[in-house]
Amino acid sequence: MFDSVSNYGVTGRALKKGIFELHRWNPRDFTLDKHRTVDDRPYGGGPGMLMMVQPLQDAIRAAKAQAGEGVKTIYLSPQGKKFDQVAAHNMAKQSKLLLVCGRYEGIDERLIESEIDEEWSIGDFVLSGGELPAMTLIDAVTRLLPGVLGHNLSAEQDSFQNGLLDCPHYTRPEVLNDKAVPQVLLSGNHAKIEQWRMQQALGRTWLRRPELLTNLALTDEQKQLLEAFQTDYLQ
Ligand SMILES: NC(=O)c1ccc(NCc2ccccc2)nc1
């Protein structure tokens, strides 16, 4: 599964450039029985299985041994803290991250207490494993590492970089399905273009995710731009 972040795109290139390393540890390789069992039954009964403790614990300990000092161990689960761009920025400052991906109904609570530093969730939904959340985290964090994105600028302007949704984007042709590109974008007036983009980001955040605005301290200029957007919209 992790080939998708190691062999393609921004993350694949960053790996190739040596900007980050990715090591995989599969509990199945730490099994001691001939069936290579990695699941186990839950005490108290109930549907589903849990990750069997011994292979997972041994895999985590082997990964920590290889990582050495200063590794932060993260468990991906629906019970974790909600991952967002601020969390991605903080994680990008960590030199070593160990991502534990659960399957089945998860892992023994005692393993979380003894081995996990932080529990994170990428959203309020349940997936069949923690691998896709782990790859989501790898992608979001890697993009923030120096040298990964062509222009660091695009990382800053990335939506959610400044806590706002992104502005709309346009490319060729100038007229598409009878719709023209907003004139300001063809004007070459970069101050006006930047202002228009900020106004669109503010307006779209107000329309689609107003709760994001409550956490932001808008500058006077941003307040004016948003008010103008709202007046126009409510016309
Ligand atoms: N929302 C998420 O980040 C997420 C993480 C993992 C996951 N599935 C694996 C799993 C299920 C139950 C308990 C622990 C792990 N689904 C969603």
The ligand as an SDF file (V2000), in Angstrom:
LIG
                    3D

 17 18  0  0  0  0  0  0  0  0999 V2000
  -10.3040    8.3950   10.9960 N   0  0  0  0  0  0  0  0  0  0  0  0
   -9.1000    7.8010   11.0110 C   0  0  0  0  0  0  0  0  0  0  0  0
   -8.0480    8.4420   11.0620 O   0  0  0  0  0  0  0  0  0  0  0  0
   -9.0520    6.3100   10.9590 C   0  0  0  0  0  0  0  0  0  0  0  0
   -7.9610    5.6130   11.4430 C   0  0  0  0  0  0  0  0  0  0  0  0
   -7.9410    4.2180   11.3850 C   0  0  0  0  0  0  0  0  0  0  0  0
   -9.0530    3.5680   10.8540 C   0  0  0  0  0  0  0  0  0  0  0  0
   -9.1250    2.2260   10.7770 N   0  0  0  0  0  0  0  0  0  0  0  0
   -8.2640    1.3420   11.5590 C   0  0  0  0  0  0  0  0  0  0  0  0
   -8.6860    1.4010   12.9890 C   0  0  0  0  0  0  0  0  0  0  0  0
  -10.0180    1.1330   13.3260 C   0  0  0  0  0  0  0  0  0  0  0  0
  -10.4190    1.1940   14.6740 C   0  0  0  0  0  0  0  0  0  0  0  0
   -9.4930    1.5420   15.6590 C   0  0  0  0  0  0  0  0  0  0  0  0
   -8.1760    1.8210   15.2940 C   0  0  0  0  0  0  0  0  0  0  0  0
   -7.7710    1.7570   13.9550 C   0  0  0  0  0  0  0  0  0  0  0  0
  -10.1000    4.2590   10.3680 N   0  0  0  0  0  0  0  0  0  0  0  0
  -10.1110    5.6160   10.4350 C   0  0  0  0  0  0  0  0  0  0  0  0
  1  2  1  0
  2  3  2  0
  2  4  1  0
  4  5  1  0
  4 17  2  0
  5  6  2  0
  6  7  1  0
  7  8  1  0
  7 16  2  0
  8  9  1  0
  9 10  1  0
 10 11  1  0
 10 15  2  0
 11 12  2  0
 12 13  1  0
 13 14  2  0
 14 15  1  0
 16 17  1  0
M  END
$$$$
